[in-house]
Amino acid sequence: MQRQFLIFLIRWPLNSLGLWIAVRLLGTGYSEAQVDASIGVFLLAGLIFSIVNSILKPIVIILSLPAILLTLGLFILVVNGVMVWLSLQLTPGLEMSFGNSILAGMILALINYIVSSVVEMNMRRKGTI
């Protein structure tokens, strides 16, 4: 339980940073839309994304397993995009189109993969796994 909470606490600011990078690189996907959100908004978005990703994503993956199998795993990109889109819809002050959310989901999936790998390697090195 302690390890999972540690990973959650590491992912939260990194997901916030990933959302900030995604919005700066990709924009919102809406023409003429300007994002002037503060760091607090991105921290809130990262927290919401981390919670949605840890609670809702496993359920959505199980329910979409037939589509994931039919597309040989590519539907996971859509699932990641849905998680980002939903998180940004729940965050006041941030919006992103669904297409850009799928691209942002790729960025955030890479960040979460790196965090999980680093924490796991660190725990193996310490001998706690």
N, CA, C and O atoms as CSV, one atom per row, in Angstrom:
chain,resi,resn,atom,element,x,y,z
A,1,MET,N,N,0.827,-1.196,0.000
A,1,MET,CA,C,0.000,0.000,0.000
A,1,MET,C,C,0.872,1.261,0.000
A,1,MET,O,O,0.552,2.244,-0.668
A,2,GLN,N,N,1.965,1.223,0.749
A,2,GLN,CA,C,2.852,2.363,0.823
A,2,GLN,C,C,3.500,2.640,-0.533
A,2,GLN,O,O,3.674,3.796,-0.917
A,3,ARG,N,N,3.852,1.587,-1.249
A,3,ARG,CA,C,4.479,1.740,-2.559
A,3,ARG,C,C,3.522,2.384,-3.556
A,3,ARG,O,O,3.923,3.244,-4.340
A,4,GLN,N,N,2.260,1.970,-3.526
A,4,GLN,CA,C,1.281,2.536,-4.445
A,4,GLN,C,C,1.045,4.017,-4.164
A,4,GLN,O,O,0.895,4.814,-5.090
A,5,PHE,N,N,1.013,4.381,-2.889
A,5,PHE,CA,C,0.823,5.780,-2.533
A,5,PHE,C,C,2.037,6.609,-2.946
A,5,PHE,O,O,1.894,7.744,-3.401
A,6,LEU,N,N,3.227,6.039,-2.786
A,6,LEU,CA,C,4.451,6.713,-3.217
A,6,LEU,C,C,4.423,6.964,-4.722
A,6,LEU,O,O,4.750,8.057,-5.184
A,7,ILE,N,N,4.036,5.959,-5.470
A,7,ILE,CA,C,3.942,6.118,-6.930
A,7,ILE,C,C,2.906,7.184,-7.282
A,7,ILE,O,O,3.127,7.989,-8.187
A,8,PHE,N,N,1.776,7.192,-6.572
A,8,PHE,CA,C,0.737,8.195,-6.809
A,8,PHE,C,C,1.288,9.600,-6.552
A,8,PHE,O,O,1.047,10.517,-7.336
A,9,LEU,N,N,2.027,9.764,-5.452
A,9,LEU,CA,C,2.577,11.078,-5.121
A,9,LEU,C,C,3.645,11.531,-6.115
A,9,LEU,O,O,3.823,12.730,-6.334
A,10,ILE,N,N,4.342,10.589,-6.705
A,10,ILE,CA,C,5.330,10.940,-7.729
A,10,ILE,C,C,4.632,11.273,-9.040
A,10,ILE,O,O,5.026,12.205,-9.741
A,11,ARG,N,N,3.599,10.513,-9.367
A,11,ARG,CA,C,2.903,10.725,-10.644
A,11,ARG,C,C,2.130,12.035,-10.690
A,11,ARG,O,O,2.012,12.651,-11.750
A,12,TRP,N,N,1.605,12.463,-9.551
A,12,TRP,CA,C,0.767,13.648,-9.542
A,12,TRP,C,C,1.482,14.874,-10.125
A,12,TRP,O,O,0.973,15.445,-11.090
A,13,PRO,N,N,2.634,15.310,-9.594
A,13,PRO,CA,C,3.273,16.487,-10.201
A,13,PRO,C,C,3.812,16.225,-11.614
A,13,PRO,O,O,3.850,17.130,-12.448
A,14,LEU,N,N,4.225,14.984,-11.869
A,14,LEU,CA,C,4.718,14.682,-13.215
A,14,LEU,C,C,3.581,14.675,-14.229
A,14,LEU,O,O,3.769,15.101,-15.369
A,15,ASN,N,N,2.399,14.196,-13.830
A,15,ASN,CA,C,1.237,14.280,-14.716
A,15,ASN,C,C,0.836,15.736,-14.932
A,15,ASN,O,O,0.427,16.112,-16.030
A,16,SER,N,N,0.950,16.549,-13.896
A,16,SER,CA,C,0.664,17.982,-14.044
A,16,SER,C,C,1.623,18.609,-15.051
A,16,SER,O,O,1.214,19.381,-15.918
A,17,LEU,N,N,2.900,18.266,-14.924
A,17,LEU,CA,C,3.895,18.760,-15.875
A,17,LEU,C,C,3.602,18.242,-17.285
A,17,LEU,O,O,3.720,18.989,-18.256
A,18,GLY,N,N,3.224,16.973,-17.400
A,18,GLY,CA,C,2.889,16.404,-18.699
A,18,GLY,C,C,1.686,17.082,-19.337
A,18,GLY,O,O,1.671,17.309,-20.547
A,19,LEU,N,N,0.673,17.408,-18.531
A,19,LEU,CA,C,-0.483,18.132,-19.061
A,19,LEU,C,C,-0.083,19.537,-19.509
A,19,LEU,O,O,-0.554,20.021,-20.538
A,20,TRP,N,N,0.779,20.185,-18.741
A,20,TRP,CA,C,1.241,21.518,-19.120
A,20,TRP,C,C,2.001,21.460,-20.443
A,20,TRP,O,O,1.794,22.291,-21.328
A,21,ILE,N,N,2.889,20.461,-20.565
A,21,ILE,CA,C,3.650,20.295,-21.805
A,21,ILE,C,C,2.715,20.003,-22.973
A,21,ILE,O,O,2.879,20.564,-24.056
A,22,ALA,N,N,1.735,19.129,-22.758
A,22,ALA,CA,C,0.806,18.765,-23.829
A,22,ALA,C,C,-0.001,19.971,-24.291
A,22,ALA,O,O,-0.196,20.166,-25.491
A,23,VAL,N,N,-0.471,20.782,-23.345
A,23,VAL,CA,C,-1.244,21.968,-23.724
A,23,VAL,C,C,-0.355,22.965,-24.453
A,23,VAL,O,O,-0.801,23.610,-25.403
A,24,ARG,N,N,0.888,23.101,-24.025
A,24,ARG,CA,C,1.791,24.044,-24.692
A,24,ARG,C,C,2.199,23.547,-26.074
A,24,ARG,O,O,2.298,24.344,-27.007
A,25,LEU,N,N,2.437,22.252,-26.221
A,25,LEU,CA,C,2.839,21.703,-27.522
A,25,LEU,C,C,1.671,21.566,-28.487
A,25,LEU,O,O,1.762,21.962,-29.649
A,26,LEU,N,N,0.572,21.000,-27.994
A,26,LEU,CA,C,-0.553,20.667,-28.863
A,26,LEU,C,C,-1.603,21.755,-28.936
A,26,LEU,O,O,-2.358,21.813,-29.907
A,27,GLY,N,N,-1.670,22.612,-27.943
A,27,GLY,CA,C,-2.746,23.589,-27.864
A,27,GLY,C,C,-4.010,22.919,-27.384
A,27,GLY,O,O,-3.980,21.800,-26.872
A,28,THR,N,N,-5.100,23.597,-27.550
A,28,THR,CA,C,-6.372,23.051,-27.078
A,28,THR,C,C,-7.111,22.292,-28.173
A,28,THR,O,O,-7.987,21.477,-27.882
A,29,GLY,N,N,-6.769,22.551,-29.407
A,29,GLY,CA,C,-7.487,21.923,-30.514
A,29,GLY,C,C,-8.657,22.757,-30.992
A,29,GLY,O,O,-9.319,22.405,-31.968
A,30,TYR,N,N,-8.918,23.867,-30.305
A,30,TYR,CA,C,-9.979,24.784,-30.696
A,30,TYR,C,C,-9.335,26.046,-31.247
A,30,TYR,O,O,-8.400,26.579,-30.648
A,31,SER,N,N,-9.826,26.528,-32.383
A,31,SER,CA,C,-9.237,27.732,-32.963
A,31,SER,C,C,-9.541,28.935,-32.075
A,31,SER,O,O,-10.606,29.025,-31.465
A,32,GLU,N,N,-8.601,29.835,-32.018
A,32,GLU,CA,C,-8.731,31.065,-31.240
A,32,GLU,C,C,-8.792,30.848,-29.725
A,32,GLU,O,O,-9.037,31.803,-28.988
A,33,ALA,N,N,-8.579,29.635,-29.246
A,33,ALA,CA,C,-8.623,29.376,-27.805
A,33,ALA,C,C,-7.263,29.658,-27.202
A,33,ALA,O,O,-6.239,29.191,-27.702
A,34,GLN,N,N,-7.259,30.412,-26.144
A,34,GLN,CA,C,-6.033,30.770,-25.453
A,34,GLN,C,C,-6.069,30.179,-24.047
A,34,GLN,O,O,-7.082,30.279,-23.356
A,35,VAL,N,N,-4.977,29.571,-23.627
A,35,VAL,CA,C,-4.913,28.994,-22.291
A,35,VAL,C,C,-4.012,29.869,-21.432
A,35,VAL,O,O,-2.814,29.989,-21.685
A,36,ASP,N,N,-4.602,30.471,-20.425
A,36,ASP,CA,C,-3.853,31.298,-19.485
A,36,ASP,C,C,-3.959,30.712,-18.079
A,36,ASP,O,O,-4.038,31.451,-17.098
A,37,ALA,N,N,-3.960,29.397,-17.987
A,37,ALA,CA,C,-4.138,28.730,-16.702
A,37,ALA,C,C,-2.872,28.842,-15.867
A,37,ALA,O,O,-1.756,28.857,-16.387
A,38,SER,N,N,-3.077,28.919,-14.572
A,38,SER,CA,C,-1.949,29.023,-13.647
A,38,SER,C,C,-1.424,27.633,-13.297
A,38,SER,O,O,-1.983,26.619,-13.716
A,39,ILE,N,N,-0.351,27.606,-12.531
A,39,ILE,CA,C,0.237,26.341,-12.097
A,39,ILE,C,C,-0.740,25.574,-11.217
A,39,ILE,O,O,-0.751,24.344,-11.226
A,40,GLY,N,N,-1.559,26.292,-10.457
A,40,GLY,CA,C,-2.554,25.640,-9.598
A,40,GLY,C,C,-3.581,24.857,-10.402
A,40,GLY,O,O,-4.012,23.780,-9.990
A,41,VAL,N,N,-3.970,25.402,-11.549
A,41,VAL,CA,C,-4.938,24.712,-12.405
A,41,VAL,C,C,-4.324,23.426,-12.951
A,41,VAL,O,O,-4.985,22.389,-13.012
A,42,PHE,N,N,-3.056,23.503,-13.347
A,42,PHE,CA,C,-2.399,22.306,-13.871
A,42,PHE,C,C,-2.146,21.276,-12.771
A,42,PHE,O,O,-2.207,20.073,-13.028
A,43,LEU,N,N,-1.859,21.735,-11.539
A,43,LEU,CA,C,-1.716,20.796,-10.426
A,43,LEU,C,C,-3.047,20.111,-10.128
A,43,LEU,O,O,-3.081,18.912,-9.855
A,44,LEU,N,N,-4.148,20.871,-10.180
A,44,LEU,CA,C,-5.464,20.280,-9.982
A,44,LEU,C,C,-5.782,19.301,-11.109
A,44,LEU,O,O,-6.322,18.222,-10.862
A,45,ALA,N,N,-5.454,19.669,-12.332
A,45,ALA,CA,C,-5.689,18.770,-13.469
A,45,ALA,C,C,-4.864,17.498,-13.331
A,45,ALA,O,O,-5.347,16.408,-13.635
A,46,GLY,N,N,-3.611,17.633,-12.871
A,46,GLY,CA,C,-2.767,16.457,-12.654
A,46,GLY,C,C,-3.315,15.560,-11.566
A,46,GLY,O,O,-3.259,14.336,-11.685
A,47,LEU,N,N,-3.849,16.159,-10.493
A,47,LEU,CA,C,-4.457,15.374,-9.421
A,47,LEU,C,C,-5.690,14.635,-9.920
A,47,LEU,O,O,-5.862,13.447,-9.647
A,48,ILE,N,N,-6.543,15.336,-10.649
A,48,ILE,CA,C,-7.751,14.700,-11.192
A,48,ILE,C,C,-7.360,13.595,-12.159
A,48,ILE,O,O,-7.940,12.510,-12.125
A,49,PHE,N,N,-6.376,13.860,-13.027
A,49,PHE,CA,C,-5.943,12.827,-13.967
A,49,PHE,C,C,-5.375,11.615,-13.234
A,49,PHE,O,O,-5.652,10.478,-13.615
A,50,SER,N,N,-4.591,11.845,-12.197
A,50,SER,CA,C,-4.008,10.733,-11.445
A,50,SER,C,C,-5.092,9.888,-10.779
A,50,SER,O,O,-5.006,8.660,-10.767
A,51,ILE,N,N,-6.108,10.545,-10.227
A,51,ILE,CA,C,-7.202,9.816,-9.590
A,51,ILE,C,C,-8.018,9.051,-10.624
A,51,ILE,O,O,-8.331,7.876,-10.433
A,52,VAL,N,N,-8.362,9.726,-11.727
A,52,VAL,CA,C,-9.137,9.067,-12.790
A,52,VAL,C,C,-8.346,7.892,-13.363
A,52,VAL,O,O,-8.906,6.830,-13.635
A,53,ASN,N,N,-7.047,8.091,-13.541
A,53,ASN,CA,C,-6.196,7.056,-14.126
A,53,ASN,C,C,-6.073,5.840,-13.206
A,53,ASN,O,O,-5.998,4.707,-13.683
A,54,SER,N,N,-6.053,6.067,-11.908
A,54,SER,CA,C,-5.880,4.939,-10.996
A,54,SER,C,C,-7.186,4.237,-10.658
A,54,SER,O,O,-7.171,3.051,-10.328
A,55,ILE,N,N,-8.314,4.932,-10.729
A,55,ILE,CA,C,-9.596,4.312,-10.364
A,55,ILE,C,C,-10.405,3.896,-11.585
A,55,ILE,O,O,-10.857,2.754,-11.669
A,56,LEU,N,N,-10.591,4.804,-12.524
A,56,LEU,CA,C,-11.495,4.554,-13.646
A,56,LEU,C,C,-10.848,3.792,-14.800
A,56,LEU,O,O,-11.516,2.999,-15.464
A,57,LYS,N,N,-9.562,4.020,-15.045
A,57,LYS,CA,C,-8.906,3.413,-16.210
A,57,LYS,C,C,-8.935,1.882,-16.192
A,57,LYS,O,O,-9.199,1.284,-17.235
A,58,PRO,N,N,-8.676,1.214,-15.049
A,58,PRO,CA,C,-8.759,-0.257,-15.078
A,58,PRO,C,C,-10.153,-0.774,-15.442
A,58,PRO,O,O,-10.283,-1.793,-16.121
A,59,ILE,N,N,-11.178,-0.078,-14.994
A,59,ILE,CA,C,-12.552,-0.483,-15.315
A,59,ILE,C,C,-12.812,-0.312,-16.805
A,59,ILE,O,O,-13.391,-1.193,-17.441
A,60,VAL,N,N,-12.385,0.823,-17.368
A,60,VAL,CA,C,-12.594,1.087,-18.797
A,60,VAL,C,C,-11.807,0.089,-19.642
A,60,VAL,O,O,-12.289,-0.356,-20.684
A,61,ILE,N,N,-10.613,-0.263,-19.207
A,61,ILE,CA,C,-9.813,-1.236,-19.970
A,61,ILE,C,C,-10.499,-2.597,-19.982
A,61,ILE,O,O,-10.532,-3.261,-21.018
A,62,ILE,N,N,-11.042,-3.016,-18.856
A,62,ILE,CA,C,-11.741,-4.310,-18.813
A,62,ILE,C,C,-12.968,-4.276,-19.712
A,62,ILE,O,O,-13.234,-5.235,-20.438
A,63,LEU,N,N,-13.721,-3.173,-19.670
A,63,LEU,CA,C,-14.929,-3.085,-20.499
A,63,LEU,C,C,-14.606,-2.985,-21.994
A,63,LEU,O,O,-15.395,-3.425,-22.831
A,64,SER,N,N,-13.459,-2.414,-22.325
A,64,SER,CA,C,-13.105,-2.264,-23.738
A,64,SER,C,C,-12.146,-3.345,-24.214
A,64,SER,O,O,-11.536,-3.201,-25.274
A,65,LEU,N,N,-12.002,-4.415,-23.458
A,65,LEU,CA,C,-11.071,-5.481,-23.827
A,65,LEU,C,C,-11.323,-6.064,-25.223
A,65,LEU,O,O,-10.355,-6.331,-25.936
A,66,PRO,N,N,-12.589,-6.275,-25.650
A,66,PRO,CA,C,-12.782,-6.772,-27.018
A,66,PRO,C,C,-12.216,-5.824,-28.087
A,66,PRO,O,O,-11.598,-6.274,-29.052
A,67,ALA,N,N,-12.426,-4.525,-27.914
A,67,ALA,CA,C,-11.890,-3.556,-28.882
A,67,ALA,C,C,-10.364,-3.533,-28.826
A,67,ALA,O,O,-9.707,-3.391,-29.857
A,68,ILE,N,N,-9.810,-3.671,-27.645
A,68,ILE,CA,C,-8.355,-3.686,-27.511
A,68,ILE,C,C,-7.776,-4.905,-28.226
A,68,ILE,O,O,-6.758,-4.798,-28.910
A,69,LEU,N,N,-8.410,-6.042,-28.072
A,69,LEU,CA,C,-7.929,-7.260,-28.729
A,69,LEU,C,C,-8.089,-7.182,-30.244
A,69,LEU,O,O,-7.205,-7.611,-30.985
A,70,LEU,N,N,-9.216,-6.636,-30.708
A,70,LEU,CA,C,-9.444,-6.522,-32.156
A,70,LEU,C,C,-8.448,-5.581,-32.829
A,70,LEU,O,O,-8.057,-5.800,-33.976
A,71,THR,N,N,-8.040,-4.537,-32.115
A,71,THR,CA,C,-7.108,-3.577,-32.709
A,71,THR,C,C,-5.661,-3.866,-32.319
A,71,THR,O,O,-4.772,-3.047,-32.551
A,72,LEU,N,N,-5.436,-5.025,-31.732
A,72,LEU,CA,C,-4.099,-5.449,-31.309
A,72,LEU,C,C,-3.445,-4.434,-30.363
A,72,LEU,O,O,-2.242,-4.186,-30.435
A,73,GLY,N,N,-4.250,-3.864,-29.490
A,73,GLY,CA,C,-3.752,-2.975,-28.454
A,73,GLY,C,C,-3.798,-1.499,-28.781
A,73,GLY,O,O,-3.549,-0.671,-27.905
A,74,LEU,N,N,-4.110,-1.144,-30.018
A,74,LEU,CA,C,-4.114,0.274,-30.387
A,74,LEU,C,C,-5.253,1.057,-29.740
A,74,LEU,O,O,-5.180,2.280,-29.619
A,75,PHE,N,N,-6.305,0.352,-29.323
A,75,PHE,CA,C,-7.430,1.028,-28.682
A,75,PHE,C,C,-7.030,1.608,-27.324
A,75,PHE,O,O,-7.733,2.461,-26.782
A,76,ILE,N,N,-5.906,1.149,-26.777
A,76,ILE,CA,C,-5.402,1.713,-25.523
A,76,ILE,C,C,-5.123,3.206,-25.694
A,76,ILE,O,O,-5.281,3.979,-24.749
A,77,LEU,N,N,-4.709,3.616,-26.894
A,77,LEU,CA,C,-4.481,5.039,-27.156
A,77,LEU,C,C,-5.766,5.838,-26.988
A,77,LEU,O,O,-5.748,6.948,-26.458
A,78,VAL,N,N,-6.880,5.271,-27.440
A,78,VAL,CA,C,-8.175,5.928,-27.288
A,78,VAL,C,C,-8.567,5.965,-25.814
A,78,VAL,O,O,-9.085,6.977,-25.340
A,79,VAL,N,N,-8.329,4.879,-25.085
A,79,VAL,CA,C,-8.643,4.839,-23.660
A,79,VAL,C,C,-7.840,5.912,-22.917
A,79,VAL,O,O,-8.387,6.618,-22.070
A,80,ASN,N,N,-6.547,6.037,-23.231
A,80,ASN,CA,C,-5.728,7.081,-22.616
A,80,ASN,C,C,-6.262,8.468,-22.957
A,80,ASN,O,O,-6.294,9.353,-22.102
A,81,GLY,N,N,-6.677,8.654,-24.197
A,81,GLY,CA,C,-7.251,9.931,-24.610
A,81,GLY,C,C,-8.537,10.245,-23.879
A,81,GLY,O,O,-8.776,11.396,-23.514
A,82,VAL,N,N,-9.367,9.243,-23.659
A,82,VAL,CA,C,-10.614,9.442,-22.911
A,82,VAL,C,C,-10.300,9.855,-21.474
A,82,VAL,O,O,-10.977,10.717,-20.914
A,83,MET,N,N,-9.285,9.248,-20.882
A,83,MET,CA,C,-8.915,9.605,-19.506
A,83,MET,C,C,-8.440,11.060,-19.430
A,83,MET,O,O,-8.799,11.782,-18.500
A,84,VAL,N,N,-7.641,11.484,-20.396
A,84,VAL,CA,C,-7.167,12.876,-20.417
A,84,VAL,C,C,-8.337,13.811,-20.666
A,84,VAL,O,O,-8.478,14.819,-19.974
A,85,TRP,N,N,-9.171,13.498,-21.636
A,85,TRP,CA,C,-10.310,14.358,-21.973
A,85,TRP,C,C,-11.245,14.502,-20.774
A,85,TRP,O,O,-11.674,15.609,-20.449
A,86,LEU,N,N,-11.559,13.385,-20.118
A,86,LEU,CA,C,-12.440,13.418,-18.951
A,86,LEU,C,C,-11.823,14.239,-17.829
A,86,LEU,O,O,-12.514,15.021,-17.176
A,87,SER,N,N,-10.536,14.065,-17.604
A,87,SER,CA,C,-9.862,14.823,-16.550
A,87,SER,C,C,-9.907,16.321,-16.829
A,87,SER,O,O,-10.136,17.118,-15.919
A,88,LEU,N,N,-9.691,16.700,-18.073
A,88,LEU,CA,C,-9.717,18.124,-18.413
A,88,LEU,C,C,-11.132,18.686,-18.389
A,88,LEU,O,O,-11.325,19.875,-18.133
A,89,GLN,N,N,-12.120,17.838,-18.656
A,89,GLN,CA,C,-13.504,18.301,-18.544
A,89,GLN,C,C,-13.880,18.563,-17.086
A,89,GLN,O,O,-14.693,19.441,-16.798
A,90,LEU,N,N,-13.288,17.804,-16.175
A,90,LEU,CA,C,-13.564,17.972,-14.752
A,90,LEU,C,C,-12.752,19.107,-14.129
A,90,LEU,O,O,-13.032,19.526,-13.006
A,91,THR,N,N,-11.760,19.598,-14.844
A,91,THR,CA,C,-10.916,20.677,-14.333
A,91,THR,C,C,-11.435,22.016,-14.846
A,91,THR,O,O,-11.512,22.232,-16.055
A,92,PRO,N,N,-11.791,22.919,-13.926
A,92,PRO,CA,C,-12.240,24.233,-14.388
A,92,PRO,C,C,-11.079,25.041,-14.948
A,92,PRO,O,O,-10.021,25.139,-14.325
A,93,GLY,N,N,-11.281,25.614,-16.118
A,93,GLY,CA,C,-10.264,26.467,-16.717
A,93,GLY,C,C,-9.428,25.802,-17.797
A,93,GLY,O,O,-8.611,26.469,-18.432
A,94,LEU,N,N,-9.608,24.508,-18.024
A,94,LEU,CA,C,-8.857,23.816,-19.074
A,94,LEU,C,C,-9.818,23.046,-19.964
A,94,LEU,O,O,-10.751,22.399,-19.489
A,95,GLU,N,N,-9.572,23.128,-21.255
A,95,GLU,CA,C,-10.329,22.351,-22.236
A,95,GLU,C,C,-9.365,21.881,-23.301
A,95,GLU,O,O,-8.346,22.518,-23.570
A,96,MET,N,N,-9.711,20.741,-23.911
A,96,MET,CA,C,-8.894,20.229,-25.009
A,96,MET,C,C,-9.811,19.390,-25.897
A,96,MET,O,O,-10.708,18.706,-25.404
A,97,SER,N,N,-9.581,19.449,-27.193
A,97,SER,CA,C,-10.369,18.628,-28.110
A,97,SER,C,C,-10.017,17.155,-27.899
A,97,SER,O,O,-8.966,16.827,-27.349
A,98,PHE,N,N,-10.906,16.287,-28.340
A,98,PHE,CA,C,-10.685,14.864,-28.122
A,98,PHE,C,C,-9.460,14.356,-28.879
A,98,PHE,O,O,-8.719,13.517,-28.367
A,99,GLY,N,N,-9.246,14.855,-30.089
A,99,GLY,CA,C,-8.076,14.441,-30.862
A,99,GLY,C,C,-6.776,14.824,-30.180
A,99,GLY,O,O,-5.840,14.027,-30.120
A,100,ASN,N,N,-6.721,16.041,-29.668
A,100,ASN,CA,C,-5.528,16.459,-28.942
A,100,ASN,C,C,-5.397,15.716,-27.616
A,100,ASN,O,O,-4.285,15.515,-27.129
A,101,SER,N,N,-6.520,15.308,-27.030
A,101,SER,CA,C,-6.470,14.527,-25.795
A,101,SER,C,C,-5.834,13.162,-26.032
A,101,SER,O,O,-5.130,12.643,-25.165
A,102,ILE,N,N,-6.078,12.582,-27.197
A,102,ILE,CA,C,-5.445,11.296,-27.517
A,102,ILE,C,C,-3.934,11.469,-27.625
A,102,ILE,O,O,-3.172,10.634,-27.139
A,103,LEU,N,N,-3.502,12.561,-28.267
A,103,LEU,CA,C,-2.061,12.827,-28.362
A,103,LEU,C,C,-1.466,13.132,-26.986
A,103,LEU,O,O,-0.358,12.692,-26.678
A,104,ALA,N,N,-2.192,13.876,-26.165
A,104,ALA,CA,C,-1.726,14.158,-24.805
A,104,ALA,C,C,-1.676,12.875,-23.982
A,104,ALA,O,O,-0.807,12.715,-23.125
A,105,GLY,N,N,-2.617,11.955,-24.246
A,105,GLY,CA,C,-2.609,10.667,-23.560
A,105,GLY,C,C,-1.351,9.872,-23.852
A,105,GLY,O,O,-0.858,9.144,-22.990
A,106,MET,N,N,-0.823,10.010,-25.074
A,106,MET,CA,C,0.443,9.345,-25.410
A,106,MET,C,C,1.589,9.915,-24.588
A,106,MET,O,O,2.434,9.168,-24.093
A,107,ILE,N,N,1.621,11.225,-24.441
A,107,ILE,CA,C,2.670,11.866,-23.645
A,107,ILE,C,C,2.574,11.411,-22.191
A,107,ILE,O,O,3.584,11.059,-21.582
A,108,LEU,N,N,1.369,11.415,-21.639
A,108,LEU,CA,C,1.191,11.049,-20.240
A,108,LEU,C,C,1.422,9.562,-20.006
A,108,LEU,O,O,1.905,9.180,-18.940
A,109,ALA,N,N,1.091,8.722,-20.967
A,109,ALA,CA,C,1.369,7.289,-20.822
A,109,ALA,C,C,2.870,7.043,-20.760
A,109,ALA,O,O,3.336,6.198,-19.995
A,110,LEU,N,N,3.622,7.780,-21.562
A,110,LEU,CA,C,5.084,7.663,-21.523
A,110,LEU,C,C,5.631,8.112,-20.168
A,110,LEU,O,O,6.516,7.463,-19.611
A,111,ILE,N,N,5.113,9.207,-19.643
A,111,ILE,CA,C,5.548,9.690,-18.326
A,111,ILE,C,C,5.238,8.661,-17.249
A,111,ILE,O,O,6.091,8.366,-16.411
A,112,ASN,N,N,4.020,8.108,-17.262
A,112,ASN,CA,C,3.644,7.114,-16.244
A,112,ASN,C,C,4.459,5.841,-16.368
A,112,ASN,O,O,4.774,5.211,-15.359
A,113,TYR,N,N,4.804,5.454,-17.579
A,113,TYR,CA,C,5.643,4.265,-17.780
A,113,TYR,C,C,7.033,4.496,-17.199
A,113,TYR,O,O,7.586,3.621,-16.533
A,114,ILE,N,N,7.588,5.662,-17.449
A,114,ILE,CA,C,8.918,5.979,-16.932
A,114,ILE,C,C,8.911,6.014,-15.406
A,114,ILE,O,O,9.829,5.496,-14.770
A,115,VAL,N,N,7.879,6.625,-14.813
A,115,VAL,CA,C,7.790,6.683,-13.346
A,115,VAL,C,C,7.705,5.285,-12.759
A,115,VAL,O,O,8.413,4.971,-11.803
A,116,SER,N,N,6.851,4.445,-13.316
A,116,SER,CA,C,6.711,3.080,-12.800
A,116,SER,C,C,8.014,2.308,-12.923
A,116,SER,O,O,8.390,1.573,-12.010
A,117,SER,N,N,8.700,2.468,-14.033
A,117,SER,CA,C,9.966,1.755,-14.245
A,117,SER,C,C,11.037,2.221,-13.264
A,117,SER,O,O,11.759,1.399,-12.699
A,118,VAL,N,N,11.144,3.520,-13.060
A,118,VAL,CA,C,12.162,4.051,-12.160
A,118,VAL,C,C,11.892,3.615,-10.719
A,118,VAL,O,O,12.816,3.219,-10.009
A,119,VAL,N,N,10.634,3.686,-10.288
A,119,VAL,CA,C,10.306,3.277,-8.914
A,119,VAL,C,C,10.555,1.789,-8.735
A,119,VAL,O,O,11.084,1.371,-7.705
A,120,GLU,N,N,10.180,0.986,-9.721
A,120,GLU,CA,C,10.399,-0.454,-9.612
A,120,GLU,C,C,11.889,-0.789,-9.583
A,120,GLU,O,O,12.312,-1.638,-8.798
A,121,MET,N,N,12.688,-0.137,-10.424
A,121,MET,CA,C,14.131,-0.383,-10.405
A,121,MET,C,C,14.738,0.036,-9.076
A,121,MET,O,O,15.616,-0.647,-8.549
A,122,ASN,N,N,14.277,1.150,-8.535
A,122,ASN,CA,C,14.779,1.623,-7.255
A,122,ASN,C,C,14.431,0.646,-6.142
A,122,ASN,O,O,15.258,0.378,-5.270
A,123,MET,N,N,13.227,0.118,-6.163
A,123,MET,CA,C,12.808,-0.828,-5.116
A,123,MET,C,C,13.550,-2.160,-5.261
A,123,MET,O,O,13.884,-2.790,-4.258
A,124,ARG,N,N,13.805,-2.585,-6.471
A,124,ARG,CA,C,14.587,-3.823,-6.658
A,124,ARG,C,C,16.017,-3.650,-6.175
A,124,ARG,O,O,16.611,-4.563,-5.602
A,125,ARG,N,N,16.552,-2.471,-6.413
A,125,ARG,CA,C,17.925,-2.204,-5.993
A,125,ARG,C,C,18.020,-2.208,-4.465
A,125,ARG,O,O,19.014,-2.657,-3.895
A,126,LYS,N,N,16.968,-1.700,-3.816
A,126,LYS,CA,C,16.946,-1.690,-2.353
A,126,LYS,C,C,16.549,-3.044,-1.775
A,126,LYS,O,O,16.715,-3.285,-0.580
A,127,GLY,N,N,16.022,-3.929,-2.625
A,127,GLY,CA,C,15.646,-5.257,-2.180
A,127,GLY,C,C,14.291,-5.334,-1.496
A,127,GLY,O,O,14.036,-6.263,-0.730
A,128,THR,N,N,13.407,-4.351,-1.767
A,128,THR,CA,C,12.098,-4.371,-1.126
A,128,THR,C,C,11.046,-5.070,-1.974
A,128,THR,O,O,9.902,-5.209,-1.540
A,129,ILE,N,N,11.402,-5.507,-3.158
A,129,ILE,CA,C,10.438,-6.253,-3.989
A,129,ILE,C,C,10.759,-7.716,-3.907
A,129,ILE,O,O,10.078,-8.533,-4.526
